[in-house]
Amino acid sequence: MRVENDLRRQLFVEPRIQGALVRRVALYWVFCLLTIAALLLCWHIYVKPGRPLAFHLDQMWFFYGPAFVASFLVIPVVLIDIVRLSHRFSGPLIRLRQALRQLAEGDDVDPLLFRDSDFLQELVPEFNAVARRLRDSTPDFSSREGIDLELTDPELVAPAAFVPEPFESGDSAFAGTLVGASAD
């Protein structure tokens, strides 16, 4: 199912999910840089033993510094792409959540539509079938006369609860009182 407007108007639609993905990718990037730097330093020390640490660090910066700087230029592009990719599943989840909320409130729901590029396409026909079945099987109470939907009987509003009473150690049966029930 396709949505009319295929353009994204908002980049961050679900900040909790998308923010977690951005933080995770940035953390992986930092971890990767630190791991590579540590391994390269170990390799330099192994290949040229006996040299001072400053020599190895200077050599590493000379040979690998440009790649390090280039990674700082690339990481914003990667993070923006992660947000755009996450929009393809977080956007549909938001639309699905809104439609479920409407169903739970008893409102009529328009058929759910996702963009062609969105993930979770398999949920669209299943959700629409459930919404259609619910709409077809639920009578429209607002159009019927003489039906009062407000519950006024306290027994119907608050169900009875079983409250256990303490019993003697010699008793074999468990005693209790049904609270909220009428004493007929």
OpenMM code with the backbone's topology and positions (N, CA, C; nanometers):
from openmm import Vec3, app, unit

residues = "MET ARG VAL GLU ASN ASP LEU ARG ARG GLN LEU PHE VAL GLU PRO ARG ILE GLN GLY ALA LEU VAL ARG ARG VAL ALA LEU TYR TRP VAL PHE CYS LEU LEU THR ILE ALA ALA LEU LEU LEU CYS TRP HIS ILE TYR VAL LYS PRO GLY ARG PRO LEU ALA PHE HIS LEU ASP GLN MET TRP PHE PHE TYR GLY PRO ALA PHE VAL ALA SER PHE LEU VAL ILE PRO VAL VAL LEU ILE ASP ILE VAL ARG LEU SER HIS ARG PHE SER GLY PRO LEU ILE ARG LEU ARG GLN ALA LEU ARG GLN LEU ALA GLU GLY ASP ASP VAL ASP PRO LEU LEU PHE ARG ASP SER ASP PHE LEU GLN GLU LEU VAL PRO GLU PHE ASN ALA VAL ALA ARG ARG LEU ARG ASP SER THR PRO ASP PHE SER SER ARG GLU GLY ILE ASP LEU GLU LEU THR ASP PRO GLU LEU VAL ALA PRO ALA ALA PHE VAL PRO GLU PRO PHE GLU SER GLY ASP SER ALA PHE ALA GLY THR LEU VAL GLY ALA SER ALA ASP".split()
positions = [
    Vec3(0.0842, -0.1172, 0.0000),
    Vec3(0.0000, 0.0000, 0.0000),
    Vec3(0.0888, 0.1235, 0.0000),
    Vec3(0.0495, 0.2230, -0.0699),
    Vec3(0.1336, 0.3404, -0.0909),
    Vec3(0.0680, 0.4652, -0.0342),
    Vec3(0.1499, 0.5486, 0.0257),
    Vec3(0.1059, 0.6773, 0.0760),
    Vec3(0.1218, 0.7786, -0.0366),
    Vec3(0.0287, 0.8722, -0.0461),
    Vec3(0.0296, 0.9719, -0.1528),
    Vec3(0.1612, 1.0494, -0.1580),
    Vec3(0.2002, 1.1091, -0.0468),
    Vec3(0.3197, 1.1919, -0.0419),
    Vec3(0.4382, 1.1039, -0.0038),
    Vec3(0.5313, 1.0869, -0.0967),
    Vec3(0.6443, 0.9983, -0.0712),
    Vec3(0.7612, 1.0718, -0.0062),
    Vec3(0.7517, 1.2030, 0.0096),
    Vec3(0.8599, 1.2800, 0.0692),
    Vec3(0.8480, 1.2793, 0.2210),
    Vec3(0.9608, 1.2700, 0.2859),
    Vec3(0.9643, 1.2764, 0.4317),
    Vec3(0.9662, 1.4229, 0.4725),
    Vec3(0.8775, 1.4599, 0.5619),
    Vec3(0.8735, 1.5986, 0.6076),
    Vec3(0.9549, 1.6180, 0.7338),
    Vec3(0.9726, 1.5143, 0.8100),
    Vec3(1.0418, 1.5241, 0.9373),
    Vec3(1.1435, 1.4115, 0.9440),
    Vec3(1.2674, 1.4448, 0.9810),
    Vec3(1.3731, 1.3448, 0.9840),
    Vec3(1.3655, 1.2588, 1.1093),
    Vec3(1.3502, 1.3220, 1.2258),
    Vec3(1.3388, 1.2491, 1.3520),
    Vec3(1.1917, 1.2349, 1.3867),
    Vec3(1.1329, 1.1180, 1.3590),
    Vec3(0.9917, 1.0966, 1.3909),
    Vec3(0.9754, 1.0212, 1.5224),
    Vec3(1.0732, 0.9431, 1.5589),
    Vec3(1.0701, 0.8678, 1.6840),
    Vec3(1.2067, 0.8853, 1.7504),
    Vec3(1.2250, 0.9969, 1.8217),
    Vec3(1.3578, 1.0293, 1.8764),
    Vec3(1.4168, 0.9209, 1.9666),
    Vec3(1.3324, 0.8495, 2.0377),
    Vec3(1.3847, 0.7456, 2.1281),
    Vec3(1.4547, 0.6354, 2.0490),
    Vec3(1.3898, 0.5849, 1.9447),
    Vec3(1.4479, 0.4772, 1.8645),
    Vec3(1.5609, 0.5302, 1.7781),
    Vec3(1.5346, 0.6375, 1.7059),
    Vec3(1.6345, 0.6897, 1.6137),
    Vec3(1.7549, 0.7460, 1.6886),
    Vec3(1.7327, 0.8092, 1.8018),
    Vec3(1.8442, 0.8597, 1.8822),
    Vec3(1.9315, 0.7459, 1.9339),
    Vec3(1.8677, 0.6365, 1.9742),
    Vec3(1.9450, 0.5198, 2.0211),
    Vec3(2.0303, 0.4632, 1.9078),
    Vec3(1.9755, 0.4593, 1.7876),
    Vec3(2.0541, 0.4104, 1.6737),
    Vec3(2.1717, 0.5022, 1.6424),
    Vec3(2.1489, 0.6324, 1.6449),
    Vec3(2.2569, 0.7281, 1.6174),
    Vec3(2.3655, 0.7157, 1.7240),
    Vec3(2.3253, 0.7086, 1.8506),
    Vec3(2.4251, 0.6937, 1.9576),
    Vec3(2.5026, 0.5632, 1.9421),
    Vec3(2.4338, 0.4569, 1.9055),
    Vec3(2.5004, 0.3277, 1.8911),
    Vec3(2.6006, 0.3296, 1.7763),
    Vec3(2.5643, 0.3879, 1.6625),
    Vec3(2.6559, 0.3953, 1.5487),
    Vec3(2.7764, 0.4824, 1.5834),
    Vec3(2.7534, 0.5945, 1.6514),
    Vec3(2.8644, 0.6807, 1.6923),
    Vec3(2.9564, 0.6073, 1.7896),
    Vec3(2.8988, 0.5305, 1.8815),
    Vec3(2.9782, 0.4524, 1.9757),
    Vec3(3.0603, 0.3468, 1.9016),
    Vec3(3.0005, 0.2797, 1.8037),
    Vec3(3.0754, 0.1818, 1.7235),
    Vec3(3.1907, 0.2491, 1.6494),
    Vec3(3.1667, 0.3689, 1.5979),
    Vec3(3.2700, 0.4409, 1.5254),
    Vec3(3.3880, 0.4729, 1.6182),
    Vec3(3.3589, 0.5247, 1.7378),
    Vec3(3.4647, 0.5554, 1.8344),
    Vec3(3.5385, 0.4281, 1.8732),
    Vec3(3.4653, 0.3220, 1.9013),
    Vec3(3.5262, 0.1945, 1.9387),
    Vec3(3.6155, 0.1421, 1.8263),
    Vec3(3.5678, 0.1543, 1.7042),
    Vec3(3.6458, 0.1095, 1.5887),
    Vec3(3.7760, 0.1894, 1.5765),
    Vec3(3.7670, 0.3226, 1.5886),
    Vec3(3.8873, 0.4063, 1.5808),
    Vec3(3.9874, 0.3711, 1.6907),
    Vec3(3.9392, 0.3524, 1.8123),
    Vec3(4.0288, 0.3193, 1.9226),
    Vec3(4.0923, 0.1818, 1.9038),
    Vec3(4.0155, 0.0853, 1.8566),
    Vec3(4.0677, -0.0486, 1.8343),
    Vec3(4.1738, -0.0481, 1.7247),
    Vec3(4.1449, 0.0205, 1.6153),
    Vec3(4.2413, 0.0278, 1.5060),
    Vec3(4.3682, 0.0988, 1.5515),
    Vec3(4.3532, 0.2082, 1.6252),
    Vec3(4.4705, 0.2810, 1.6739),
    Vec3(4.5545, 0.1939, 1.7666),
    Vec3(4.4903, 0.1196, 1.8559),
    Vec3(4.5644, 0.0326, 1.9474),
    Vec3(4.6364, -0.0786, 1.8715),
    Vec3(4.5682, -0.1387, 1.7750),
    Vec3(4.6320, -0.2452, 1.6967),
    Vec3(4.7476, -0.1920, 1.6127),
    Vec3(4.7309, -0.0747, 1.5525),
    Vec3(4.8390, -0.0155, 1.4743),
    Vec3(4.9587, 0.0202, 1.5626),
    Vec3(4.9305, 0.0708, 1.6809),
    Vec3(5.0391, 0.1025, 1.7726),
    Vec3(5.1142, -0.0242, 1.8114),
    Vec3(5.0422, -0.1300, 1.8421),
    Vec3(5.1060, -0.2577, 1.8754),
    Vec3(5.1890, -0.3086, 1.7575),
    Vec3(5.1357, -0.2951, 1.6378),
    Vec3(5.2082, -0.3399, 1.5191),
    Vec3(5.3366, -0.2583, 1.4987),
    Vec3(5.3285, -0.1272, 1.5147),
    Vec3(5.4471, -0.0425, 1.5010),
    Vec3(5.5522, -0.0783, 1.6052),
    Vec3(5.5114, -0.1018, 1.7256),
    Vec3(5.6056, -0.1388, 1.8313),
    Vec3(5.6677, -0.2746, 1.8022),
    Vec3(5.5889, -0.3675, 1.7474),
    Vec3(5.6399, -0.5008, 1.7147),
    Vec3(5.7403, -0.4952, 1.5989),
    Vec3(5.7070, -0.4161, 1.4963),
    Vec3(5.7921, -0.4092, 1.3771),
    Vec3(5.9211, -0.3316, 1.4053),
    Vec3(5.9132, -0.2251, 1.4841),
    Vec3(6.0305, -0.1422, 1.5138),
    Vec3(6.0495, -0.1342, 1.6650),
    Vec3(6.0964, -0.2433, 1.7254),
    Vec3(6.1129, -0.2426, 1.8715),
    Vec3(6.2288, -0.1514, 1.9135),
    Vec3(6.2249, -0.1115, 2.0371),
    Vec3(6.3339, -0.0327, 2.0926),
    Vec3(6.3227, 0.1161, 2.0664),
    Vec3(6.2243, 0.1579, 1.9933),
    Vec3(6.2064, 0.3013, 1.9678),
    Vec3(6.1146, 0.3592, 2.0756),
    Vec3(6.1258, 0.4890, 2.1033),
    Vec3(6.0384, 0.5488, 2.2045),
    Vec3(5.8934, 0.5556, 2.1552),
    Vec3(5.8031, 0.5618, 2.2489),
    Vec3(5.6594, 0.5662, 2.2178),
    Vec3(5.6249, 0.6881, 2.1324),
    Vec3(5.6884, 0.8009, 2.1591),
    Vec3(5.6621, 0.9223, 2.0812),
    Vec3(5.6939, 0.9003, 1.9340),
    Vec3(5.7962, 0.8246, 1.9042),
    Vec3(5.8310, 0.7942, 1.7650),
    Vec3(5.7171, 0.7179, 1.6979),
    Vec3(5.6672, 0.6172, 1.7648),
    Vec3(5.5584, 0.5357, 1.7078),
    Vec3(5.4318, 0.6191, 1.6885),
    Vec3(5.3991, 0.7019, 1.7858),
    Vec3(5.2799, 0.7861, 1.7734),
    Vec3(5.2953, 0.8863, 1.6593),
    Vec3(5.4165, 0.9423, 1.6444),
    Vec3(5.4427, 1.0360, 1.5356),
    Vec3(5.4302, 0.9656, 1.4000),
    Vec3(5.4841, 0.8463, 1.3889),
    Vec3(5.4745, 0.7688, 1.2649),
    Vec3(5.3287, 0.7334, 1.2327),
    Vec3(5.2544, 0.6960, 1.3348),
    Vec3(5.1132, 0.6620, 1.3133),
    Vec3(5.0357, 0.7839, 1.2644),
    Vec3(5.0600, 0.9003, 1.3257),
    Vec3(4.9891, 1.0199, 1.2822),
    Vec3(5.0264, 1.0557, 1.1391),
    Vec3(5.1530, 1.0385, 1.1037),
    Vec3(5.1975, 1.0715, 0.9688),
    Vec3(5.1302, 0.9803, 0.8657),
    Vec3(5.1248, 0.8509, 0.8926),
    Vec3(5.0705, 0.7566, 0.7947),
    Vec3(4.9180, 0.7437, 0.8003),
    Vec3(4.8626, 0.7503, 0.9181),
    Vec3(4.7199, 0.7210, 0.9326),
    Vec3(4.6353, 0.8418, 0.9724),
    Vec3(4.6958, 0.9543, 0.9984),
    Vec3(4.6232, 1.0754, 1.0344),
    Vec3(4.5210, 1.1184, 0.9313),
    Vec3(4.5582, 1.1171, 0.8018),
    Vec3(4.4586, 1.1562, 0.7010),
    Vec3(4.3337, 1.0661, 0.7010),
    Vec3(4.3519, 0.9374, 0.7228),
    Vec3(4.2363, 0.8472, 0.7290),
    Vec3(4.1519, 0.8777, 0.8525),
    Vec3(4.2175, 0.9120, 0.9622),
    Vec3(4.1471, 0.9490, 1.0846),
    Vec3(4.0627, 1.0746, 1.0625),
    Vec3(4.1214, 1.1753, 0.9983),
    Vec3(4.0489, 1.2993, 0.9692),
    Vec3(3.9351, 1.2717, 0.8705),
    Vec3(3.9604, 1.1875, 0.7713),
    Vec3(3.8563, 1.1538, 0.6732),
    Vec3(3.7376, 1.0854, 0.7405),
    Vec3(3.7634, 1.0069, 0.8434),
    Vec3(3.6519, 0.9405, 0.9127),
    Vec3(3.5633, 1.0430, 0.9825),
    Vec3(3.6221, 1.1542, 1.0278),
    Vec3(3.5415, 1.2614, 1.0870),
    Vec3(3.4533, 1.3289, 0.9827),
    Vec3(3.4966, 1.3286, 0.8586),
    Vec3(3.4158, 1.3867, 0.7519),
    Vec3(3.3048, 1.2931, 0.7070),
    Vec3(3.3276, 1.1627, 0.7205),
    Vec3(3.2313, 1.0633, 0.6728),
    Vec3(3.1239, 1.0319, 0.7776),
    Vec3(3.1579, 1.0390, 0.9050),
    Vec3(3.0633, 0.9967, 1.0086),
    Vec3(2.9323, 1.0756, 1.0072),
    Vec3(2.9293, 1.2060, 0.9792),
    Vec3(2.7990, 1.2741, 0.9724),
    Vec3(2.7102, 1.2180, 0.8607),
    Vec3(2.7707, 1.1831, 0.7488),
    Vec3(2.6936, 1.1248, 0.6382),
    Vec3(2.6355, 0.9902, 0.6809),
    Vec3(2.7146, 0.9110, 0.7511),
    Vec3(2.6686, 0.7800, 0.7985),
    Vec3(2.5545, 0.7975, 0.8986),
    Vec3(2.5680, 0.8919, 0.9899),
    Vec3(2.4641, 0.9127, 1.0910),
    Vec3(2.3332, 0.9612, 1.0284),
    Vec3(2.3423, 1.0506, 0.9304),
    Vec3(2.2213, 1.0973, 0.8616),
    Vec3(2.1558, 0.9819, 0.7864),
    Vec3(2.2385, 0.8973, 0.7248),
    Vec3(2.1827, 0.7824, 0.6537),
    Vec3(2.1153, 0.6852, 0.7501),
    Vec3(2.1717, 0.6667, 0.8676),
    Vec3(2.1102, 0.5790, 0.9685),
    Vec3(1.9739, 0.6339, 1.0100),
    Vec3(1.9652, 0.7648, 1.0289),
    Vec3(1.8369, 0.8253, 1.0662),
    Vec3(1.7357, 0.8062, 0.9541),
    Vec3(1.7782, 0.8280, 0.8297),
    Vec3(1.6863, 0.8112, 0.7168),
    Vec3(1.6425, 0.6656, 0.7020),
    Vec3(1.7355, 0.5725, 0.7219),
    Vec3(1.7009, 0.4309, 0.7143),
    Vec3(1.6055, 0.3927, 0.8275),
    Vec3(1.6313, 0.4437, 0.9473),
    Vec3(1.5445, 0.4101, 1.0607),
    Vec3(1.4056, 0.4696, 1.0438),
    Vec3(1.3955, 0.5748, 0.9666),
    Vec3(1.2649, 0.6355, 0.9392),
    Vec3(1.1756, 0.5372, 0.8631),
    Vec3(1.2363, 0.4456, 0.7882),
    Vec3(1.1600, 0.3499, 0.7083),
    Vec3(1.0906, 0.2446, 0.7948),
    Vec3(1.1325, 0.2270, 0.9199),
    Vec3(1.0564, 0.1378, 1.0083),
    Vec3(0.9934, 0.2119, 1.1250),
    Vec3(1.0526, 0.3224, 1.1697),
    Vec3(0.9905, 0.3942, 1.2808),
    Vec3(0.8676, 0.4722, 1.2345),
    Vec3(0.8674, 0.5245, 1.1119),
    Vec3(0.7491, 0.5924, 1.0586),
    Vec3(0.6285, 0.4997, 1.0515),
    Vec3(0.6436, 0.3802, 0.9920),
    Vec3(0.5310, 0.2861, 0.9919),
    Vec3(0.4857, 0.2439, 1.1320),
    Vec3(0.5805, 0.2308, 1.2237),
    Vec3(0.5408, 0.1948, 1.3604),
    Vec3(0.4574, 0.3049, 1.4240),
    Vec3(0.4907, 0.4295, 1.3956),
    Vec3(0.4118, 0.5410, 1.4490),
    Vec3(0.2725, 0.5409, 1.3891),
    Vec3(0.2631, 0.5208, 1.2570),
    Vec3(0.1306, 0.5173, 1.1939),
    Vec3(0.0488, 0.3995, 1.2464),
    Vec3(0.1128, 0.2855, 1.2663),
    Vec3(0.0430, 0.1687, 1.3208),
    Vec3(-0.0036, 0.1959, 1.4639),
    Vec3(0.0811, 0.2577, 1.5455),
    Vec3(0.0437, 0.2893, 1.6832),
    Vec3(-0.0744, 0.3860, 1.6875),
    Vec3(-0.0745, 0.4879, 1.5998),
    Vec3(-0.1854, 0.5831, 1.5961),
    Vec3(-0.3153, 0.5142, 1.5547),
    Vec3(-0.3066, 0.4251, 1.4562),
    Vec3(-0.4266, 0.3539, 1.4117),
    Vec3(-0.4777, 0.2596, 1.5202),
    Vec3(-0.3875, 0.1923, 1.5907),
    Vec3(-0.4292, 0.1056, 1.7009),
    Vec3(-0.4940, 0.1862, 1.8125),
    Vec3(-0.4401, 0.3036, 1.8389),
    Vec3(-0.4988, 0.3906, 1.9410),
    Vec3(-0.6405, 0.4307, 1.9014),
    Vec3(-0.6606, 0.4632, 1.7726),
    Vec3(-0.7947, 0.4983, 1.7254),
    Vec3(-0.8894, 0.3796, 1.7406),
    Vec3(-0.8427, 0.2601, 1.7062),
    Vec3(-0.9270, 0.1410, 1.7221),
    Vec3(-0.9622, 0.1189, 1.8691),
    Vec3(-0.8656, 0.1346, 1.9567),
    Vec3(-0.8898, 0.1138, 2.1000),
    Vec3(-0.9907, 0.2135, 2.1549),
    Vec3(-0.9934, 0.3335, 2.0989),
    Vec3(-1.0886, 0.4352, 2.1429),
    Vec3(-1.2253, 0.4185, 2.0770),
    Vec3(-1.2374, 0.3204, 1.9885),
    Vec3(-1.3644, 0.2941, 1.9231),
    Vec3(-1.3892, 0.3780, 1.7997),
    Vec3(-1.2883, 0.4490, 1.7534),
    Vec3(-1.3032, 0.5313, 1.6333),
    Vec3(-1.2884, 0.4458, 1.5082),
    Vec3(-1.3488, 0.4928, 1.4014),
    Vec3(-1.3327, 0.4276, 1.2724),
    Vec3(-1.1944, 0.4635, 1.2177),
    Vec3(-1.1250, 0.3671, 1.1625),
    Vec3(-0.9879, 0.3865, 1.1161),
    Vec3(-0.9842, 0.3744, 0.9644),
    Vec3(-0.9205, 0.4730, 0.9002),
    Vec3(-0.8974, 0.4634, 0.7561),
    Vec3(-0.7990, 0.3505, 0.7304),
    Vec3(-0.8036, 0.2911, 0.6116),
    Vec3(-0.7060, 0.1853, 0.5816),
    Vec3(-0.5628, 0.2372, 0.5978),
    Vec3(-0.4806, 0.1544, 0.6569),
    Vec3(-0.3415, 0.1893, 0.6823),
    Vec3(-0.2631, 0.1816, 0.5517),
    Vec3(-0.1804, 0.2827, 0.5273),
    Vec3(-0.0975, 0.2877, 0.4072),
    Vec3(0.0454, 0.3217, 0.4473),
    Vec3(0.1423, 0.2508, 0.3886),
    Vec3(0.2829, 0.2814, 0.4072),
    Vec3(0.3416, 0.3219, 0.2730),
    Vec3(0.4543, 0.3915, 0.2771),
    Vec3(0.5267, 0.4251, 0.1541),
    Vec3(0.5864, 0.2978, 0.0955),
    Vec3(0.6101, 0.2978, -0.0350),
    Vec3(0.6680, 0.1801, -0.0999),
    Vec3(0.8040, 0.1428, -0.0415),
    Vec3(0.8802, 0.2420, 0.0015),
    Vec3(1.0150, 0.2154, 0.0529),
    Vec3(1.0166, 0.1784, 0.2009),
    Vec3(0.9014, 0.1841, 0.2685),
    Vec3(0.8957, 0.1531, 0.4115),
    Vec3(0.9103, 0.0040, 0.4364),
    Vec3(0.9665, -0.0276, 0.5530),
    Vec3(0.9702, -0.1652, 0.5996),
    Vec3(0.8343, -0.1984, 0.6613),
    Vec3(0.8145, -0.3229, 0.6971),
    Vec3(0.6940, -0.3721, 0.7645),
    Vec3(0.5709, -0.3685, 0.6744),
    Vec3(0.5901, -0.3783, 0.5439),
    Vec3(0.4785, -0.3772, 0.4491),
    Vec3(0.3799, -0.4908, 0.4762),
    Vec3(0.4287, -0.6021, 0.5284),
    Vec3(0.3413, -0.7178, 0.5515),
    Vec3(0.2372, -0.6917, 0.6594),
    Vec3(0.2557, -0.5872, 0.7401),
    Vec3(0.1575, -0.5548, 0.8438),
    Vec3(0.0346, -0.4836, 0.7885),
    Vec3(0.0489, -0.4182, 0.6745),
    Vec3(-0.0602, -0.3355, 0.6205),
    Vec3(-0.1850, -0.4184, 0.5909),
    Vec3(-0.1776, -0.5234, 0.5078),
    Vec3(-0.3020, -0.5973, 0.4801),
    Vec3(-0.3578, -0.6675, 0.6034),
    Vec3(-0.2697, -0.7126, 0.6927),
    Vec3(-0.3173, -0.7798, 0.8133),
    Vec3(-0.3892, -0.6819, 0.9063),
    Vec3(-0.3312, -0.5639, 0.9260),
    Vec3(-0.3973, -0.4642, 1.0113),
    Vec3(-0.5292, -0.4215, 0.9491),
    Vec3(-0.5291, -0.3938, 0.8195),
    Vec3(-0.6516, -0.3492, 0.7534),
    Vec3(-0.7608, -0.4555, 0.7611),
    Vec3(-0.7233, -0.5840, 0.7514),
    Vec3(-0.8223, -0.6915, 0.7636),
    Vec3(-0.8817, -0.6956, 0.9043),
    Vec3(-0.7967, -0.6788, 1.0058),
    Vec3(-0.8460, -0.6787, 1.1440),
    Vec3(-0.9362, -0.5577, 1.1673),
    Vec3(-0.8950, -0.4410, 1.1196),
    Vec3(-0.9762, -0.3198, 1.1375),
    Vec3(-1.1100, -0.3338, 1.0660),
    Vec3(-1.1088, -0.3912, 0.9457),
    Vec3(-1.2331, -0.4112, 0.8705),
    Vec3(-1.3236, -0.5101, 0.9430),
    Vec3(-1.2666, -0.6194, 0.9925),
    Vec3(-1.3464, -0.7188, 1.0640),
    Vec3(-1.4039, -0.6603, 1.1923),
    Vec3(-1.3247, -0.5815, 1.2628),
    Vec3(-1.3733, -0.5174, 1.3850),
    Vec3(-1.4847, -0.4183, 1.3530),
    Vec3(-1.4681, -0.3410, 1.2479),
    Vec3(-1.5701, -0.2433, 1.2085),
    Vec3(-1.6987, -0.3155, 1.1666),
    Vec3(-1.6869, -0.4264, 1.0940),
    Vec3(-1.8048, -0.4990, 1.0476),
    Vec3(-1.8756, -0.5744, 1.1596),
    Vec3(-1.8010, -0.6162, 1.2623),
    Vec3(-1.8624, -0.6968, 1.3683),
    Vec3(-1.9100, -0.6139, 1.4868),
    Vec3(-1.8719, -0.4880, 1.4960),
    Vec3(-1.9112, -0.4046, 1.6089),
    Vec3(-2.0345, -0.3244, 1.5723),
    Vec3(-2.1442, -0.3424, 1.6471),
    Vec3(-2.2633, -0.2635, 1.6175),
    Vec3(-2.2401, -0.1166, 1.6528),
    Vec3(-2.3075, -0.0311, 1.5820),
    Vec3(-2.2976, 0.1129, 1.6065),
    Vec3(-2.4011, 0.1502, 1.7108),
    Vec3(-2.3571, 0.1578, 1.8381),
    Vec3(-2.4504, 0.1832, 1.9473),
    Vec3(-2.5066, 0.3242, 1.9444),
    Vec3(-2.4336, 0.4157, 1.8875),
    Vec3(-2.4795, 0.5545, 1.8922),
    Vec3(-2.6058, 0.5754, 1.8089),
    Vec3(-2.6343, 0.4890, 1.7119),
    Vec3(-2.7530, 0.5084, 1.6282),
    Vec3(-2.8753, 0.4364, 1.6837),
    Vec3(-2.8597, 0.3540, 1.7844),
    Vec3(-2.9727, 0.2805, 1.8402),
    Vec3(-3.0392, 0.3622, 1.9494),
    Vec3(-3.1724, 0.3566, 1.9522),
    Vec3(-3.2467, 0.4301, 2.0539),
    Vec3(-3.2766, 0.3391, 2.1723),
    Vec3(-3.2805, 0.3987, 2.2884),
    Vec3(-3.3225, 0.3246, 2.4066),
    Vec3(-3.2123, 0.2448, 2.4723),
    Vec3(-3.0909, 0.2560, 2.4277),
    Vec3(-2.9813, 0.1819, 2.4895),
    Vec3(-2.8982, 0.2800, 2.5698),
    Vec3(-2.8909, 0.2557, 2.7003),
    Vec3(-2.8114, 0.3413, 2.7877),
    Vec3(-2.6798, 0.2686, 2.8149),
    Vec3(-2.5699, 0.3255, 2.7677),
    Vec3(-2.4403, 0.2607, 2.7819),
    Vec3(-2.3719, 0.2925, 2.9142),
    Vec3(-2.4266, 0.3805, 2.9928),
    Vec3(-2.3629, 0.4165, 3.1185),
    Vec3(-2.3969, 0.3110, 3.2223),
    Vec3(-2.2952, 0.2589, 3.2864),
    Vec3(-2.3158, 0.1587, 3.3900),
    Vec3(-2.3440, 0.2293, 3.5216),
    Vec3(-2.4595, 0.2023, 3.5784),
    Vec3(-2.4954, 0.2674, 3.7047),
    Vec3(-2.4994, 0.1689, 3.8204),
    Vec3(-2.5089, 0.0418, 3.7929),
    Vec3(-2.5139, -0.0587, 3.8978),
    Vec3(-2.3720, -0.0798, 3.9525),
    Vec3(-2.3489, -0.0566, 4.0844),
    Vec3(-2.2135, -0.0694, 4.1389),
    Vec3(-2.1561, -0.2101, 4.1238),
    Vec3(-2.2433, -0.3118, 4.1214),
    Vec3(-2.1930, -0.4478, 4.1045),
    Vec3(-2.1329, -0.4667, 3.9652),
    Vec3(-2.1874, -0.3975, 3.8681),
    Vec3(-2.1343, -0.4101, 3.7327),
    Vec3(-2.0073, -0.3270, 3.7139),
    Vec3(-1.9991, -0.2170, 3.7862),
    Vec3(-1.8828, -0.1300, 3.7719),
    Vec3(-1.7633, -0.1888, 3.8447),
    Vec3(-1.7805, -0.2290, 3.9712),
    Vec3(-1.6707, -0.2847, 4.0494),
    Vec3(-1.6996, -0.4314, 4.0747),
    Vec3(-1.6249, -0.5204, 4.0136),
    Vec3(-1.6506, -0.6626, 4.0352),
    Vec3(-1.6183, -0.7035, 4.1785),
    Vec3(-1.6831, -0.8097, 4.2218),
    Vec3(-1.6615, -0.8603, 4.3567),
    Vec3(-1.5195, -0.9136, 4.3696),
    Vec3(-1.4635, -0.9022, 4.4902),
    Vec3(-1.3278, -0.9502, 4.5154),
    Vec3(-1.3315, -1.0461, 4.6324),
    Vec3(-1.2479, -1.1472, 4.6291),
    Vec3(-1.2400, -1.2443, 4.7362),
    Vec3(-1.1298, -1.2001, 4.8313),
    Vec3(-1.1651, -1.1747, 4.9564),
    Vec3(-1.0679, -1.1325, 5.0563),
    Vec3(-1.0509, -1.2463, 5.1554),
    Vec3(-0.9314, -1.3030, 5.1650),
    Vec3(-0.9105, -1.4148, 5.2588),
    Vec3(-0.9121, -1.3667, 5.4022),
    Vec3(-0.9656, -1.4512, 5.4890),
    Vec3(-0.9665, -1.4220, 5.6316),
    Vec3(-0.8672, -1.5145, 5.6992),
    Vec3(-0.8089, -1.4681, 5.8105),
    Vec3(-0.7152, -1.5564, 5.8818),
    Vec3(-0.7900, -1.6784, 5.9353),
    Vec3(-0.7238, -1.7900, 5.9367),
    Vec3(-0.7885, -1.9114, 5.9871),
    Vec3(-0.6978, -1.9769, 6.0896),
    Vec3(-0.7606, -2.0582, 6.1736),
    Vec3(-0.6880, -2.1290, 6.2794),
    Vec3(-0.6048, -2.2391, 6.2178),
    Vec3(-0.4997, -2.2767, 6.2883),
    Vec3(-0.4096, -2.3778, 6.2338),
    Vec3(-0.4783, -2.5131, 6.2215),
    Vec3(-0.5829, -2.5374, 6.2982),
    Vec3(-0.6528, -2.6653, 6.2921),
    Vec3(-0.7565, -2.6709, 6.1819),
    Vec3(-0.7926, -2.5552, 6.1236),
    Vec3(-0.8945, -2.5546, 6.0191),
    Vec3(-0.8388, -2.6178, 5.8923),
    Vec3(-0.9206, -2.7004, 5.8294),
    Vec3(-0.8763, -2.7630, 5.7056),
    Vec3(-0.9266, -2.6870, 5.5833),
    Vec3(-1.0294, -2.6072, 5.6031),
    Vec3(-1.0853, -2.5319, 5.4900),
    Vec3(-1.0371, -2.3881, 5.4958),
    Vec3(-1.0262, -2.3273, 5.3819),
    Vec3(-0.9842, -2.1881, 5.3716),
    Vec3(-1.1090, -2.1023, 5.3770),
    Vec3(-1.1108, -2.0028, 5.4647),
    Vec3(-1.2268, -1.9172, 5.4816),
    Vec3(-1.1992, -1.7828, 5.4174),
    Vec3(-1.3056, -1.7200, 5.3692),
    Vec3(-1.2896, -1.5889, 5.3107),
    Vec3(-1.4243, -1.5235, 5.2916),
    Vec3(-1.4224, -1.3960, 5.2546),
    Vec3(-1.5445, -1.3206, 5.2340),
    Vec3(-1.5456, -1.2633, 5.0945),
    Vec3(-1.6579, -1.2712, 5.0288),
    Vec3(-1.6747, -1.2112, 4.8964),
    Vec3(-1.7197, -1.0682, 4.9179),
    Vec3(-1.6309, -0.9736, 4.8866),
    Vec3(-1.6579, -0.8324, 4.9091),
    Vec3(-1.7168, -0.7741, 4.7830),
    Vec3(-1.8213, -0.6951, 4.7968),
    Vec3(-1.8820, -0.6286, 4.6827),
    Vec3(-1.9974, -0.7056, 4.6234),
    Vec3(-2.0232, -0.8244, 4.6732),
    Vec3(-2.1353, -0.9035, 4.6220),
    Vec3(-2.2575, -0.8770, 4.7082),
    Vec3(-2.3741, -0.8917, 4.6500),
    Vec3(-2.4967, -0.8683, 4.7267),
    Vec3(-2.5231, -0.9883, 4.8167),
    Vec3(-2.5798, -0.9625, 4.9309),
    Vec3(-2.6088, -1.0680, 5.0281),
    Vec3(-2.7513, -1.1149, 5.0069),
    Vec3(-2.7761, -1.1948, 4.9043),
    Vec3(-2.9104, -1.2468, 4.8750),
    Vec3(-2.9349, -1.3761, 4.9469),
] * unit.nanometer
topology = app.Topology()
chain = topology.addChain("A")
for resn in residues:
    res = topology.addResidue(resn, chain)
    for name in ("N", "CA", "C"):
        topology.addAtom(name, app.Element.getBySymbol(name[0]), res)
